[in-house]
Amino acid sequence: HSDLRRPGGHSFQTLSDRVCSRSTMVASAVFILDLKGKVIISRNYRGDVPMTCADRFAQLMLDEQGASAPLIVDKGISFAYVKYNNLYLMAATKRNANATSLFLFLYHVINVFKEYFRELEEESIRDNFVVIYELLDEMMDFGYPQITDQKILSEYIMQESHKIAGMAKPPPAVTGVVSWRSEGIKYRKNEIFLDVVESVNILVGSSGNILRSEILGALKMRSYLSGMPELKLGLNDKLLFESQHRTT
């Protein structure tokens, strides 16, 4: 967990101590800038930082000649940025945000944009303002990450979405909070297979003494369940009880 700190070394009080761990990821605004520091597109999520802070960020980058650290703190505002091709993707925050989560979100933005536009560069950003605003609104709400999976986003945000009449219906994967389960999965039999795989590793010395030993276990599951069922699994101790002459 990497926390942003005030200049001088004094840390903010973490929001996770007062709310929940999810609150440690708070971005006030997201900017996409060119290499000269000029803002191409931006999204203000919380309104607690001036949008002119991007000018200050550009000045700091100019002073450092592009060799500054990926995380800059200036006058109470923290700038986390990623350089990709001829662009800077920057998230600004006044909170004690989780720096790792900020960078992870920016890389999710890069991956989503690459899937939509094939190449992420200044020209592709300028040609797709409408889609980018829609994506930024879906990927983050009031500074908190929401949907960052391209497969889910592509189901109801399309490059011609401004031509679609009516409201697009979110896919069930959004409300189910999973990105790996598509809609309409059906099987003839509702079955699920669970294998318990264990391996034992032993390191034996030349004298025969056991220097180190460990047991590694894994649960491997193969599901043939239709739809999105709620599944509860438990371990059957019947065989263990029978070996110990106990009743279940």
C-alpha positions in Angstrom: 0.0 0.0 0.0 1.6 3.2 -1.2 0.2 6.4 0.4 0.7 9.9 -0.9 2.2 12.2 1.7 2.5 16.0 2.3 5.7 17.7 1.4 7.9 17.5 4.5 7.0 13.9 5.3 3.8 14.3 7.3 1.2 11.8 6.1 -2.5 12.4 5.7 -5.0 10.4 7.8 -5.9 7.4 5.6 -9.5 7.2 4.5 -9.5 3.5 5.0 -9.3 4.0 8.7 -12.5 6.0 8.6 -14.5 4.6 5.8 -13.3 1.5 3.9 -10.3 0.4 1.9 -12.0 1.2 -1.4 -12.1 4.9 -0.5 -8.3 5.0 -0.6 -8.6 5.2 -4.4 -9.9 8.8 -5.0 -9.0 10.8 -8.1 -10.3 14.4 -8.3 -9.7 14.7 -12.1 -8.2 12.9 -15.0 -6.3 14.7 -17.8 -4.9 13.6 -21.2 -2.1 16.0 -22.4 0.2 16.2 -25.3 4.0 16.2 -24.9 4.0 20.0 -24.7 1.7 19.8 -21.6 -1.4 21.1 -23.4 -4.7 19.5 -22.3 -6.4 17.5 -25.0 -9.3 16.2 -22.9 -10.1 16.1 -19.2 -12.8 14.9 -16.8 -13.4 16.6 -13.5 -15.0 14.1 -11.1 -15.0 15.8 -7.7 -14.6 19.5 -8.2 -12.1 19.9 -5.4 -9.1 20.8 -7.5 -8.9 23.6 -10.0 -8.7 22.5 -13.6 -5.8 24.9 -14.1 -3.7 22.5 -12.0 -2.9 20.8 -15.3 -0.9 24.0 -16.3 1.1 23.6 -13.0 1.7 20.0 -13.9 3.0 21.0 -17.3 5.3 23.6 -15.8 6.7 21.0 -13.4 7.3 18.6 -16.2 9.0 21.4 -18.2 11.3 22.3 -15.3 12.3 18.7 -14.9 12.7 18.2 -18.6 10.6 15.0 -18.5 12.9 13.3 -16.0 10.7 13.8 -12.9 9.3 11.0 -10.7 6.0 9.4 -11.8 4.4 10.9 -8.7 4.6 14.6 -8.0 3.2 16.5 -5.0 2.9 20.3 -5.3 0.9 22.7 -3.2 -1.4 20.0 -1.7 -2.2 18.3 -5.1 -0.7 15.0 -6.0 -0.1 14.2 -9.7 0.2 10.6 -10.8 1.0 10.3 -14.5 1.9 7.7 -17.2 3.6 8.6 -20.5 2.4 6.6 -23.5 3.5 7.3 -27.0 3.0 11.1 -27.5 0.6 11.5 -24.6 0.6 12.0 -20.8 -2.3 10.4 -18.8 -2.5 12.2 -15.5 -4.7 11.8 -12.4 -4.8 14.6 -9.9 -6.0 14.3 -6.3 -6.1 16.2 -3.0 -6.8 13.1 -1.0 -4.4 10.6 0.6 -5.1 8.2 -2.3 -3.5 4.8 -2.9 -0.8 5.6 -5.4 -0.7 2.1 -6.8 -4.4 2.1 -7.5 -4.1 5.5 -9.3 -1.4 4.0 -11.7 -3.4 0.8 -12.1 -6.5 2.9 -13.2 -4.4 4.9 -15.7 -3.1 1.7 -17.2 -6.6 0.3 -17.4 -7.6 3.5 -19.3 -4.7 2.9 -21.7 -5.7 -0.7 -22.4 -9.4 0.2 -22.9 -8.5 3.0 -25.3 -6.2 0.7 -27.3 -9.0 -1.8 -27.7 -11.4 0.8 -28.9 -9.0 2.8 -31.2 -6.3 0.2 -32.0 -3.6 2.9 -31.4 -3.5 5.3 -28.5 -2.0 8.6 -29.7 -2.9 12.3 -30.0 -4.8 11.8 -33.2 -7.0 9.0 -32.0 -7.9 11.0 -28.9 -8.9 14.1 -31.0 -11.0 11.9 -33.3 -13.0 10.2 -30.6 -14.0 12.8 -28.0 -17.6 11.6 -27.6 -16.6 8.0 -27.0 -13.8 8.9 -24.6 -16.1 11.1 -22.5 -18.6 8.1 -22.3 -15.8 5.7 -21.3 -14.4 8.1 -18.7 -17.9 8.5 -17.2 -18.4 4.7 -17.0 -14.9 3.9 -15.8 -15.0 6.3 -12.8 -17.7 7.9 -10.8 -17.0 10.7 -8.3 -13.4 9.7 -8.3 -13.9 6.0 -7.6 -13.2 3.3 -10.3 -16.2 1.5 -11.5 -16.1 -0.6 -14.7 -12.6 -1.0 -16.1 -13.0 -4.2 -18.1 -13.1 -3.6 -21.9 -15.3 -6.6 -22.6 -18.1 -5.2 -20.4 -17.7 -1.7 -21.7 -17.8 -2.8 -25.3 -21.2 -4.4 -24.8 -23.0 -1.0 -24.3 -20.5 1.7 -25.4 -19.8 1.5 -29.0 -17.9 3.8 -31.3 -21.2 4.9 -33.0 -23.0 5.1 -29.6 -24.0 8.8 -30.3 -26.2 7.4 -33.1 -28.0 4.8 -31.0 -31.6 5.8 -30.1 -32.7 5.3 -26.6 -30.9 4.2 -23.5 -28.5 1.2 -23.8 -29.3 -1.6 -21.3 -26.3 -2.5 -19.1 -25.3 -6.2 -19.5 -26.0 -8.5 -16.5 -22.2 -8.8 -16.0 -22.3 -5.2 -14.8 -24.9 -5.7 -12.1 -23.4 -9.1 -11.2 -20.0 -7.4 -10.6 -18.1 -10.0 -12.7 -16.3 -9.6 -16.0 -15.7 -13.2 -16.8 -19.3 -14.4 -17.1 -21.2 -13.6 -20.3 -25.0 -13.5 -20.7 -27.0 -16.5 -21.8 -24.8 -19.4 -20.8 -26.8 -22.7 -20.7 -25.9 -26.3 -20.2 -28.0 -29.5 -20.4 -26.9 -30.6 -16.9 -26.1 -28.3 -14.1 -22.8 -29.8 -12.9 -19.7 -28.5 -11.3 -16.4 -30.4 -10.7 -14.0 -29.5 -7.9 -10.6 -31.2 -7.6 -8.3 -30.8 -4.6 -4.7 -31.1 -5.8 -1.9 -31.4 -3.2 1.9 -31.7 -3.6 4.6 -32.3 -1.0 8.1 -30.7 -1.4 10.9 -32.0 0.8 14.5 -30.9 0.9 16.7 -33.6 2.5 20.3 -33.1 3.5 23.2 -35.4 2.9 22.8 -36.9 6.4 19.2 -37.8 5.7 17.8 -34.9 7.8 14.8 -33.0 6.5 16.0 -29.5 5.9 12.7 -28.1 4.7 9.3 -29.4 3.8 6.0 -27.9 2.6 2.6 -28.9 1.3 1.1 -27.0 -1.6 -2.6 -27.2 -2.3 -4.9 -25.9 -5.0 -8.6 -26.1 -5.8 -9.3 -26.6 -9.5 -12.9 -26.0 -10.6 -14.7 -26.7 -13.8 -18.2 -25.3 -14.0 -21.1 -26.4 -16.2 -23.8 -24.2 -14.5 -26.4 -22.3 -16.4 -26.9 -18.6 -15.9 -25.6 -16.9 -12.8 -26.5 -19.2 -9.9 -25.6 -18.7 -6.2 -23.4 -21.6 -5.3 -22.3 -22.8 -1.8 -19.7 -25.5 -1.4 -18.7 -27.4 1.7 -16.2 -30.2 2.5 -17.5 -33.6 3.3 -15.7 -35.0 6.4 -17.6 -38.3 6.3 -14.5 -40.3 5.2 -12.4 -38.7 7.8 -14.9 -39.4 10.6 -15.3 -43.0 9.5 -11.5 -43.5 9.6 -11.6 -42.2 13.2 -14.7 -44.3 14.0 -16.7 -41.2 14.6 -20.3 -40.5 13.5 -21.2 -37.5 11.3 
